C-alpha cells in the first residue's frame, strides 16, 4: 500500500445480482448532523479571499487524507495536526439531482480552513456526495446534469483556490457501470482543462456486490489521480450480529481481500489509498460473547466516544480478525 486515508463507510449485505441498498456511515452521520447548524448555500458575493499556498512543511512520504465534516466545531480546524496530513477533503457538495447543481456546499465560500490548510502546505479538495441508487441513476443517466455539476465545481474550486474534487457516489447500480466511467472521464478532463493541477479522486466500495460489478476499477484508476477505498462497514448498524467494522483478516471479506481485489482489478498501488475507520458500532446484543446476535440496530460511535469506553470496559483483542472489541452492560441490556 502506498497511502492511507483517515475517514469514515460502505455497505456489506447479502450477495445478490444487485446489491441491496443501505445507508453508509457517511450518509448516517451526515443525516444525523444535518440540522446542527444553519445550512449555508452562500454565493460568490460573500467569498472570503484565499491565501496563497505555501511550499508546505509536511515531510510525509505518502498521501494522508482527512475529512472535514460540516458538523465539526467552527474552530476545529485550528487544532488539526497539519503535519500529519497531505490532504483535507471538505464535506460536502450535496448534489441536487434535479439539476446537477448543489443543495448546499456547507460554507465552502466562507470557511477559513482552506486558507489555513494551505499555509501548512496541505491541499483541500471538495467532496461531492450523492447517496442512493435512485439519486445516482438521476445523475449518471443525464449528461446535462453532469455538465451543470462539472461547471459548478470548476467555479467553486476557482473561488477558493481549491485543489480538486473527491467524488463520493454511493450505491451505484451495475446498469450505470459504463455511465460512471464516462462521467468521471468527462469530469476529470473538464476540470483539469480549467485547473491543470486539480486532483480528481473517488471513494470506492470495500466490496462491489453487484453481478456484474458496478465499478470498473481499472478504468476509473486510469481516469482518477487515485481511488480511496472505503475500508469499513464490513459490519454495520443493520448487521444480524455484532462484528468487526474493518477486519484486517478472517471473515469472508476483510481489508486484505479488499486491497488485493483492487490491485488484481488493475488499480496501481501508487493510486490506491486505504480509508480507515475512526469509528465503531455499538450493538445491543444477547450476551457478552464474541459476535453475539444483535437484538436491535447498532449505532455509530466515533473515536472520541469509543476510545474512552474501551478504556473503561476493557478491550479484547480478536486474534481471528486482528481488531479490538469490548462488551459492557447498560442497565439490563
C-alpha positions in Angstrom: 0.0 0.0 0.0 1.3 3.4 -0.9 -1.1 5.5 1.1 -3.6 5.8 3.9 -6.7 7.8 4.5 -8.4 9.0 7.6 -12.2 8.9 7.5 -15.4 7.2 7.9 -18.1 3.9 5.0 -19.7 1.3 2.6 -22.2 -1.4 2.5 -21.9 -5.1 3.0 -25.1 -7.1 2.6 -26.2 -10.4 1.2 -24.5 -11.3 -2.1 -27.1 -10.8 -4.9 -27.5 -9.8 -8.6 -27.8 -6.2 -7.5 -26.7 -5.2 -4.0 -29.4 -4.2 -1.6 -29.2 -0.6 -0.5 -28.4 0.5 3.0 -27.1 3.7 4.4 -23.4 4.0 4.8 -21.6 5.6 7.8 -21.0 8.8 5.8 -24.7 9.1 5.0 -25.8 8.2 8.6 -23.5 10.8 10.1 -24.4 13.4 7.5 -28.1 13.0 8.2 -27.6 12.9 11.9 -25.9 16.3 11.9 -27.8 17.9 9.0 -29.6 20.3 11.3 -26.8 21.0 13.7 -26.3 24.5 12.2 -27.8 26.7 9.6 -27.2 25.1 6.2 -25.2 27.7 4.2 -25.6 27.9 0.5 -23.8 31.2 0.2 -22.9 32.6 -3.2 -19.8 34.3 -4.5 -20.9 37.7 -3.1 -19.5 36.7 0.3 -16.4 34.9 -0.8 -13.5 35.1 1.7 -10.2 36.0 -0.1 -8.0 32.9 -0.3 -4.4 32.9 1.0 -1.5 31.8 -1.3 -0.4 28.2 -0.9 2.9 27.8 0.8 5.6 25.4 -0.2 4.5 23.2 2.7 6.0 21.9 5.9 4.8 18.3 5.8 7.5 15.7 5.4 5.1 12.9 4.6 6.3 10.3 2.2 2.7 9.2 1.4 -0.7 10.8 1.0 -2.7 11.0 4.2 -6.3 12.2 3.7 -8.6 13.6 6.4 -12.2 14.6 6.0 -13.5 17.8 7.4 -17.3 17.3 8.0 -19.6 20.3 8.2 -20.7 19.3 11.7 -17.2 19.9 13.1 -16.9 22.8 15.6 -16.3 26.1 13.9 -12.8 26.3 15.4 -11.9 22.7 15.0 -9.6 23.4 12.0 -7.2 25.3 14.3 -6.4 22.2 16.2 -5.8 19.8 13.3 -2.4 18.2 13.1 -1.5 19.5 9.7 2.0 17.9 9.8 0.2 14.5 9.7 -1.9 15.4 6.7 -1.3 15.8 3.0 -4.9 16.5 2.0 -8.2 17.5 3.6 -11.5 16.7 1.9 -14.2 19.3 2.6 -17.5 17.6 3.2 -19.5 18.4 1.2 -21.2 19.4 -2.1 -24.6 17.9 -1.6 -25.9 17.1 -5.1 -29.2 18.4 -6.3 -30.2 15.6 -8.7 -32.9 17.7 -10.2 -30.3 20.0 -11.8 -26.8 18.6 -11.1 -26.1 21.7 -9.0 -25.9 21.6 -5.3 -28.4 21.8 -2.4 -25.6 23.2 -0.2 -21.9 23.4 -0.2 -21.7 23.8 3.6 -19.9 27.2 3.9 -17.3 26.4 1.2 -17.3 30.0 0.2 -16.5 31.3 3.7 -14.9 28.6 5.7 -11.3 29.6 6.9 -10.0 26.0 6.8 -9.0 26.2 3.2 -6.6 29.1 3.5 -5.4 27.8 6.9 -4.6 24.4 5.5 -2.7 26.0 2.5 -0.4 27.8 4.9 0.8 24.4 6.1 1.1 23.0 2.6 -2.0 20.8 3.0 -4.2 20.5 -0.1 -8.0 20.9 0.2 -10.4 19.1 -2.1 -14.2 19.4 -2.2 -16.1 16.2 -1.7 -19.2 15.7 -3.9 -21.8 13.5 -2.2 -24.7 11.6 -3.8 -26.3 8.8 -1.8 -28.6 6.0 -3.1 -29.4 4.0 -6.2 -32.1 6.4 -7.4 -30.1 9.5 -6.8 -27.2 8.2 -8.8 -29.4 7.0 -11.6 -30.7 10.6 -12.0 -27.2 12.0 -12.2 -25.3 9.3 -14.2 -28.0 8.9 -16.8 -28.3 12.6 -17.6 -25.3 14.4 -19.3 -27.0 17.8 -19.0 -27.0 17.5 -15.2 -23.4 16.2 -15.3 -22.3 19.3 -17.2 -24.0 21.5 -14.7 -22.2 19.8 -11.9 -18.8 20.0 -13.6 -19.2 23.7 -14.4 -20.3 24.4 -10.9 -17.4 22.5 -9.4 -14.9 24.5 -11.5 -16.5 27.7 -10.3 -16.3 26.6 -6.7 -12.6 25.5 -6.9 -11.6 28.7 -8.6 -13.4 30.8 -6.0 -11.4 29.3 -3.1 -8.2 28.1 -4.7 -9.4 24.5 -4.2 -7.1 21.6 -5.1 -9.5 19.2 -6.7 -12.6 17.1 -6.2 -13.3 13.9 -4.3 -16.4 12.1 -5.7 -18.4 10.1 -3.1 -21.1 8.5 -5.1 -22.6 5.7 -3.0 -24.9 2.9 -4.1 -24.5 2.7 -7.9 -26.4 0.1 -9.9 -24.5 -2.1 -12.3 -26.6 -0.7 -15.1 -24.7 2.6 -14.5 -21.2 1.0 -14.8 -20.4 2.5 -18.2 -22.1 5.8 -17.4 -20.0 6.1 -14.2 -16.8 5.7 -16.2 -18.0 8.2 -18.9 -19.0 10.8 -16.2 -15.7 10.5 -14.4 -13.7 10.9 -17.7 -15.7 13.9 -18.6 -15.4 15.5 -15.1 -11.6 14.9 -14.9 -11.0 16.2 -18.4 -13.1 19.3 -18.0 -11.8 20.2 -14.5 -8.1 19.7 -15.4 -8.5 21.8 -18.6 -9.5 24.7 -16.4 -7.4 23.9 -13.4 -4.4 21.8 -14.6 -3.1 20.9 -11.1 -6.5 19.8 -9.8 -6.6 16.3 -8.3 -9.6 14.0 -9.0 -10.3 11.1 -6.7 -13.2 8.8 -5.9 -14.4 7.0 -2.8 -14.8 3.3 -3.8 -16.6 0.5 -2.0 -14.9 -2.1 0.1 -16.8 -4.8 -1.8 -18.5 -4.4 -5.2 -21.6 -6.5 -4.5 -23.3 -6.3 -7.9 -23.1 -9.0 -10.6 -21.6 -7.8 -12.8 -19.8 -5.2 -10.8 -20.9 -1.5 -10.8 -17.3 -0.3 -10.6 -14.8 -0.6 -13.4 -11.8 -0.1 -11.1 -9.2 -0.4 -13.9 -10.7 2.4 -16.0 -11.6 4.6 -13.0 -8.0 4.3 -11.8 -6.7 5.4 -15.2 -9.0 8.5 -15.1 -8.5 9.5 -11.5 -5.4 10.5 -9.7 -6.2 8.0 -7.0 -9.0 5.9 -5.6 -9.8 5.9 -1.9 -11.2 2.5 -0.9 -13.7 2.7 2.0 -12.2 0.0 4.2 -15.0 -0.2 6.7 -18.7 -1.1 7.3 -18.0 -4.8 6.7 -20.4 -5.0 9.7 -22.8 -2.1 10.0 -25.8 -0.9 12.0 -28.2 -3.4 10.5 -26.0 -6.5 10.8 -27.6 -9.5 12.5 -24.6 -9.9 14.8 -22.0 -7.6 16.3 -18.8 -7.8 14.4 -15.7 -6.0 13.2 -16.3 -2.9 11.2 -12.9 -3.3 9.5 -11.4 -6.9 9.9 -7.9 -7.0 8.7 -8.1 -10.7 8.1 -10.6 -13.5 8.7 -14.3 -13.3 7.9 -15.5 -13.8 4.3 -14.5 -10.3 3.4 -11.8 -8.2 5.0 -9.3 -5.4 4.4 -6.7 -7.7 3.0 -9.1 -9.2 0.4 -10.4 -5.7 -0.5 -6.9 -4.3 -1.2 -5.9 -7.4 -3.1 -9.1 -7.2 -5.2 -8.5 -3.6 -6.2 -4.9 -4.4 -7.1 -5.9 -7.5 -9.1 -8.5 -5.4 -10.9 -5.8 -3.2 -12.3 -5.5 -0.4 -9.8 -1.8 0.6 -9.5 -0.7 0.6 -5.9 0.5 4.2 -6.2 -3.1 5.2 -6.9 -4.7 3.3 -4.1 -5.4 4.8 -0.7 -7.0 3.0 2.2 -9.8 4.7 4.1 -9.6 3.6 7.8 -12.5 3.8 10.3 -12.2 6.3 13.1 -15.5 4.8 14.4 -17.1 1.6 15.5 -20.7 0.3 16.0 -22.4 -0.2 19.3 -25.0 -3.0 19.2 -27.5 -4.2 21.8 -26.8 -8.0 21.9 -27.9 -11.2 23.5 -24.8 -11.7 25.5 -21.1 -10.7 26.0 -19.6 -13.3 23.8 -17.8 -12.6 20.5 -20.2 -11.8 17.6 -23.2 -12.1 19.8 -26.6 -11.9 17.9 -27.9 -8.3 17.8 -31.3 -7.6 19.4 -31.6 -4.2 17.6 -29.8 -1.9 15.2 -26.3 -0.7 16.1 -25.3 3.0 16.4 -22.1 4.5 15.2 -19.6 5.7 17.8 -16.7 7.9 16.7 -13.3 7.5 18.1 -13.6 10.3 20.6 -16.5 8.4 22.2 -15.4 4.8 21.6 -11.9 5.0 22.9 -12.8 6.2 26.4 -15.5 3.5 26.6 -12.9 0.9 25.6 -10.5 2.1 28.3 -13.3 1.9 30.8 -14.7 -1.5 29.9 -11.5 -3.2 28.7 -10.5 -4.1 25.2 -10.4 -7.7 24.0 -8.0 -8.3 21.0 -9.6 -10.7 18.5 -6.9 -12.9 17.0 -9.2 -14.0 14.2 -9.7 -10.6 12.7 -6.9 -8.7 14.3 -9.1 -5.9 15.8 -10.2 -5.0 19.3 -13.7 -5.0 20.7 -15.4 -4.8 24.1 -18.7 -5.7 25.8 -20.5 -3.9 28.6 -23.8 -3.7 30.4 -26.2 -0.7 30.0 -28.8 -1.4 32.7 -30.3 -4.8 31.8 -29.0 -4.6 28.2 
